[in-house]
Amino acid sequence: MASGPERSRQAAREAANDPRRYAARLDPVHADFLCGLDEPEGVTRGSGAGEVVLTAAAVAYLQQLPLQRDWHVDSGRRWIYLEARPHPLRQL
């Protein structure tokens, strides 16, 4: 069985051609953190303060992270959790 990070990378590869995009409004510090990560690719700034836009591949990656991590996306793609706090995730 693949490790958590490898499962995340595999999920992102499988979703690479998915055109869906998602957005969340976060605390600006959390937005800076998420946009500054090397992985996953596909996380960019949105139009408002603290808004981030994620590709489907980035969401798939974050869904596969172990729940013990400080950040992940729920299986329904409705919430992004940062430091155990949920933030609504909406499809654009």
Backbone torsions as a table, in degrees:
resi	resn	phi	psi	omega
1	MET	NA	138.7	-177.1
2	ALA	-73.1	153.1	177.1
3	SER	-70.3	166.8	178.9
4	GLY	-54.9	-51.6	179.3
5	PRO	-61.8	-37.3	179.5
6	GLU	-69.7	-37.6	175.2
7	ARG	-61.4	-39.6	179.1
8	SER	-63.7	-44.8	179.1
9	ARG	-63.8	-40.9	179.0
10	GLN	-63.5	-43.9	178.6
11	ALA	-61.3	-40.9	178.4
12	ALA	-64.8	-41.4	178.0
13	ARG	-62.2	-41.4	-179.2
14	GLU	-67.3	-28.3	-179.0
15	ALA	-96.2	6.8	-173.8
16	ALA	-58.2	-32.1	-178.1
17	ASN	-96.3	4.5	178.2
18	ASP	-76.9	120.5	-175.1
19	PRO	-79.9	-6.7	-176.6
20	ARG	-63.8	149.0	176.8
21	ARG	-133.3	152.2	-176.3
22	TYR	-131.1	155.9	178.7
23	ALA	-137.0	150.9	175.8
24	ALA	-145.6	147.3	174.8
25	ARG	-104.1	120.3	-175.6
26	LEU	-121.2	167.4	168.4
27	ASP	-57.9	138.0	-178.1
28	PRO	-54.2	-32.7	177.6
29	VAL	-65.6	-42.6	177.8
30	HIS	-66.7	-38.3	177.8
31	ALA	-62.8	-43.8	176.7
32	ASP	-59.3	-44.6	179.6
33	PHE	-59.2	-52.0	-176.1
34	LEU	-64.1	-42.0	179.5
35	CYS	-69.3	-22.5	-178.8
36	GLY	-88.0	-4.8	-179.8
37	LEU	-69.6	145.3	173.6
38	ASP	-70.5	-36.8	176.5
39	GLU	-128.6	139.8	1.9
40	PRO	-85.8	157.6	169.5
41	GLU	-74.8	157.0	175.8
42	GLY	96.1	21.0	174.5
43	VAL	-114.0	118.8	-178.2
44	THR	-132.2	168.3	176.8
45	ARG	-73.2	143.1	173.2
46	GLY	-91.5	-164.2	-175.3
47	SER	-84.3	-24.9	-177.5
48	GLY	-105.7	170.1	178.5
49	ALA	-61.9	125.8	178.3
50	GLY	79.0	-0.2	-179.6
51	GLU	-83.6	135.1	174.4
52	VAL	-122.0	148.3	176.6
53	VAL	-118.2	132.1	-177.3
54	LEU	-122.9	137.6	172.9
55	THR	-74.0	165.6	176.3
56	ALA	-60.5	-34.5	179.1
57	ALA	-66.0	-40.1	178.1
58	ALA	-65.5	-40.9	178.1
59	VAL	-64.3	-43.8	178.6
60	ALA	-59.6	-41.4	177.7
61	TYR	-59.7	-49.4	-176.9
62	LEU	-68.5	-25.0	176.7
63	GLN	-68.7	-28.7	-174.5
64	GLN	-90.6	-4.2	179.0
65	LEU	-67.9	147.1	176.4
66	PRO	-58.9	142.7	-177.1
67	LEU	-63.2	-17.3	178.8
68	GLN	-71.9	-16.5	179.6
69	ARG	-66.8	158.4	179.9
70	ASP	-77.8	-5.7	179.5
71	TRP	-144.8	139.5	174.6
72	HIS	-170.5	167.9	176.4
73	VAL	-112.7	138.0	180.0
74	ASP	-69.6	164.4	-175.1
75	SER	-65.5	-24.6	179.3
76	GLY	-87.2	-0.1	-178.6
77	ARG	57.1	36.5	178.5
78	ARG	-107.4	-19.8	-175.3
79	TRP	-137.9	140.9	168.8
80	ILE	-113.8	129.2	-178.0
81	TYR	-104.3	129.1	174.7
82	LEU	-130.6	123.7	-175.8
83	GLU	51.5	43.4	176.9
84	ALA	66.7	8.9	177.5
85	ARG	-103.0	127.1	179.7
86	PRO	-80.0	141.9	174.7
87	HIS	-130.3	132.7	-179.9
88	PRO	-59.7	138.7	176.5
89	LEU	-116.4	125.4	-178.6
90	ARG	-121.8	146.2	177.0
91	GLN	-81.5	136.2	179.4
92	LEU	-86.0	NA	NA
